[in-house]
């Protein structure tokens, strides 16, 4: 019966709903006046006189315009907040006072006497009928979970003004229905904030079951990163989606809230402390200079370009071999109009193309981000990996040296440390090539700085594990991990770009900068956290009915269980930036890179992969005289 009534009311036109409300209020006021006389005289049927009929009819005539003026017919009953009772009380109070004035005028004209208790009864009974009917209708319309069938129940974590503003913005916008707020402060439990009941987060499992909540939206911009991480961790295993909104102070007038709700990013669970970038370092290396980025369409390269254009360089040259990737980043940057942006399609192994680009545009700063980096693919295509990563770096560094590029920065990887795969080995060669160019510049007295920046995995970069996990979760699983105990370093792509540029500003020539990556993350924990953040539970022996399974596939060729950032921690020196370390260059044993490249080139020309692999690993494994190089 309730479902039928709700179905009928929901489908009535808005004008008819108002007609029903006004008609009900008119009848309710007449009934209230009858009940007031009945209570006063303690009889069911008080004597009906002309004066009492007039007063009964005049009551809705007085009250309805007041109700209209105070917005009682504009409110959507289904979303009526508890605070609406105060508006009803004020409206009924004003209507009663005007009605009393009419009664007083009638008494002065000798038209009858109204007992003094009747106005008080009229006010109380009228308020109960008018307000009670509206909240009863709200219960009917939101029967069950508190929403229509097409609405999704959500909780908002937080009780600040921005939390209330978010709840109000969600009304009538989309299909979310806010069933309550969450706050750890026990003094707020059971209270109403902005018309929403505040609940204890400790009761979330029961609340989720009771209301059928499918989503929790975090509105916690004012708390610390560690506290935020703790909150996310505490609710990420409850089988609901966790989303968040930006800091309200960064946006305007609350208009953003309904469409700025976003998923929690996995980097918010890493617990990395945030260090704001140093404007002096960024501006000193970027402002007013002609800059080139190789691999400009890749994940790291494109983020570097986005950062660089914000600092108004004289010109930014995008060097990229992939046509679509170049088109995409060029179109994005051209729309910003911060500086001149020049797209160049070409390969880093094409020396004439690299030279004409550097010489033709007068490049002053070069960030070399172009590389094949996917470990299994490079392992399966070793000769191509060597050609691109080793000889491509040799070409770009050599041309930059000969064309007097002032600052050259190689984007390296933690896989270059004691490499067990071709990709890591080629990155180590690239570091040594850049080191060789730095030594040559010092020997000739040239004011050029060649350096490398080494760091771990970047969240969300092309080919990384995070986008893969997201895709597998979206498809319903399973999520595949090679080894759940494998540990990797992670940082956000924006932080990586900022630290790379700041590292280049600190270079003295020949440096290998090491970005502080925090604590390594267990891949099994990463997969579980991503599944929980998506609103699912992990299926396993302890939870056979869980949502998504984690499937172990076994380690791939060349993969290590643990990655390292240093050969020897003792060689890591501090810099003015707390997130950037510098490898001690005095520990570097000089390598004859030119001779090694010639031997490698012979194997490459013969397409002898076995010989190329042997030369690749033998050279970086041992320095002359048998001393292991430690950088």
VENKA-V131562 format. One line per field, one symbol per residue. burial: b if it has 9 or more other C-alpha atoms within 8 Angstrom, else e. A space follows every 50 residues. Layout:
BEGIN
burial->???
END
This chain:
BEGIN
burial->eeeebbeebeeeeeeebbeebbeebbbbbbebbbbbbbbbeeeeebeeee eebebbbbbbebbbebbbeeebeeeebbebeeeeeebbbebbbbbbebbb eebeebbeeeeeeeeeebbebbbebbbbbbbbbbbebbbbbbbebbbeee bbbbbbbbbeebbbbbbebbbeeeebbbbbbbbeeeebbeeebeebbbbb eeeeeebbeebbbbbbbbbeeeeebeebbeebbeebbbbbbbbbbbebee beebebbbeebeebeebbbbbeeeeeeeeebbbebbbebbbbbbbbbbbb bbbbbbbbbebbbbbbbbbbbeeebbbbbbeebeeeeebebbbbbbbbbb bebbbebbbeeebbbbbbbbebeebbebbeebbebbbbbbbbbbbbbbbb bebebbbbbbbbbbbbbebbbbbbbbbbbbbbbbbbbbbebbeeeeebbb bbbbbbbbbbbeebeebbbbebbeeebbbbbbbbebbbbbbbbeebbbbb bbbbbebebbbbbbbebeebbbbbbbbbbbbbbbbbbbbbeeeeebbbbb ebeeeeebbeeebebbbeeebbebeeeeebbbbbbebbeeeebeebeebb eebbeeebbeebbebbbebbbbbeeeeebeb
END
